[in-house]
Amino acid sequence: MKRRWIMAAALLLASPLALANQVTGALVEMTDAKIVVKKGKGNLEIARDAGTRMTSDIKVGDRVTVEYKMTATSIEPKAKRKSKAKTKKKDQ
């Protein structure tokens, strides 16, 4: 019984972490609408809004860790491709 409670507590604590991503790098740009972080050779642009929490004053060039979530905005089906093997058999 004790083991079940431990597993349930672990799942409840881990579920928000599974939905969040994070990136660490140098802050390139920050506006009211976006945050740009240098990651490797490229930049990662993340949307920002009034609900974004900041724990201290952050300036361009500072090394930061940004936690973010990705949400699908739309999903659409695509047509299936025809197999090339079927067209070759018909030609022969």
Number of C-alpha atoms within 10 A of each C-alpha: 5 6 8 9 10 10 11 11 11 11 11 10 11 11 10 9 11 9 11 11 11 9 15 14 18 19 22 17 15 17 10 10 10 13 18 20 26 19 13 10 5 8 16 14 14 17 14 16 11 7 6 11 8 8 5 6 5 12 13 13 13 12 15 16 13 17 13 14 12 9 6 5 5 5 6 4 5 6 5 6 6 8 8 8 8 9 10 9 8 7 6 5
